[in-house]
């Protein structure tokens, strides 16, 4: 499926060095966050996903998120229509051909980094985009250099980590691989400025800054909970009010997805072997019970319309 002709995305004149269109491969919760963020700043977005039904579902999710903003006076109906007019969904990688930057943002429930799948996506992207297009990945615990190995031009690969909650966090971790060129790096940094974000330069290391910092915090929050020191709600409230965080550690874990959090923990523990990254028993028990967070309506909190309504942790789970 392709709606590029309808919106005229492929017919726009390009100015060398400018960023007019961005591709997103994989439009789960993170991919949707990136898509909406970029479209809000006047840049066209092409997102790629697996099936026509999935494309329709993503459009519905995007519209629902914008409707929620309208209900909270965050935007008008005309602004919503303008944002959606910049977004095109497709199952065909060829529709990425006019994109200046393409970001891989697949979501996988399997263990590990799924590096072979991500490498395959990188190869498919490179086969259709221009020679000067940047190929990126929303990397958290993997290395951009490992993904770039499959590229004919690995210098065009620069990692970008959009930190949850994407609509509120004002920085993007920009990760250079061993072969990333200065031109590619500068283009990504300019892109960050265009979408109202500050690019933070990272020398690649699993977990970057944010994931390596937040995983021990989530683990310690779980330890405090297991000791019966305080409730989920009060731990989150303390972290928000005392340290100025947008969300508390349990809220953030639910937003990311507890299965993803567990995968991050296992990857970091495998890489560094330090106990601070070893997954808390609470996280493991919740994942086994399929309490995965906001995406399924229950995690550390119960959710209605993706809003936390109550604490769901029981003694049977935390003991």
Order of alpha helices (4+ residues) and beta strands (2+ residues): alpha-beta-alpha-beta-alpha-alpha-beta-beta-alpha-beta-alpha-beta-beta-alpha-beta-alpha-alpha-alpha-alpha-alpha-beta-beta-alpha
